[in-house]
Amino acid sequence: MKKIVVAIDSFKGSLSTFQAGSAIAEAVKEVYEDAQTVISPIADGGEGTVEAIISAGGGELIETTVCNPLGEKIRATYGYIKETKTAIIEMSAAAGITLITENHRNPLNTTTYGVGEMIADAISKGCRRFVIGIGGSATNDGGVGMLQALGFEFLDAKGEQVEFGAKGLENIVTIKTDNAIGELDECSFCVACDVKNVLCGENGCSAVYGPQKGATPEMIKAMDLWLENYARLTKSVIPASDADREGTGAAGGMGFALLSYLDATLMSGIELVMRETNLEKHIQDADLVITGEGRLDGQSTMGKAPVGVAKLAKKYNKPVIAFSGCVTEEAVVCNEQGIDAFFPIVRKPCTLDEAMNVSNAHKNLKDTAVQVLRLIKTLNP
């Protein structure tokens, strides 16, 4: 065994992608002392995306002051790779549902303005290439807040900018684009998005995701109508816009704003991260690929990192094994998607807190990996 590539997602609430990768690297060193181990950080476009991409690209973290979903000032962090003028932004850093308490979750009031402020800050630092993850939002404002922060104008009957939140959509009468930040014309936007929902209707963002953001049935009906009007007005300004395109309903309509106003490209989250971290290059001459995540189940085939890694590895006929904190019966579908074998790492009865303890999880992952690698070495000396 000369080269082993480790591309393992975080065990959420426990090990980061780096911590998990390091545990496996220790196991490789113990069994294959002379093997080269390449840890390629991975994420599915959600939490951990910034960390994964900047580590692979030699970037840094930038902290800036922005508005949270309620318009209150907070500090938010994004990734910055100076060499390629790239910014890596997680929408949840400024507009995430975890930034506000449950009793304040109300999509009528929550805004994406802070996301636009992050983009504007990155532009001011010279960034012209953007990688954006749009999962975990608290918003349903169609991305209007973000666009307002970038200089787009959404005006009411008095010619004034509409207020923050989905409630502002009700009052949009005119949309103006001529005062948008000029450098946007030089920028490209690639968006991690695994959501297929359209903007409006029974499969739209209001109906499908509104309830988890605090929307009542009455709010959902109203917001859907307001988004329809927003889409019609957008069409009059940007004829190429299409509210029925897959992904326009992502993140409360942020997908629609990015596609329509910033000419963004939507990609599967794991595919985007694999591209940005050059995972394919690492895999080409590997003898073994190791992946995994905190939980493997029937949903792991739906855009999750381990299956994405496995499919890429199978392009080059590489063997793939996976490790996971827990495994359900339905996880056998992963074997059909390129994961040759998977292994749970919990080695004795314990509580959930004990299993997720970072020290315990690290030891369990390392020890399990050692035994699996020893088996491989025995069968292929």
DADACOR-V413509 format. One record per helix or strand of 2 or more residues. SS is the DSSP state (h for helix, s for strand). FROM is the first residue (numbers start at 1). TO is the last residue. If there is no record, write none. Layout:
ss = (SS | SS)
from = (FROM | FROM)
to = (TO | TO)
This chain:
ss = (s | h | s | h | s | s | s | h | h | h | h | s | h | s | h | s | h | s | h | h | h | h | s | h | h | s | h | h | s | h | s | h | h)
from = (3 | 17 | 36 | 49 | 60 | 73 | 86 | 92 | 97 | 102 | 113 | 129 | 144 | 153 | 166 | 174 | 182 | 188 | 205 | 211 | 217 | 254 | 265 | 269 | 279 | 288 | 298 | 305 | 320 | 329 | 341 | 352 | 358)
to = (6 | 31 | 39 | 57 | 67 | 81 | 90 | 95 | 99 | 104 | 124 | 133 | 149 | 155 | 171 | 176 | 186 | 192 | 209 | 213 | 237 | 261 | 267 | 276 | 283 | 296 | 301 | 314 | 327 | 337 | 344 | 356 | 379)
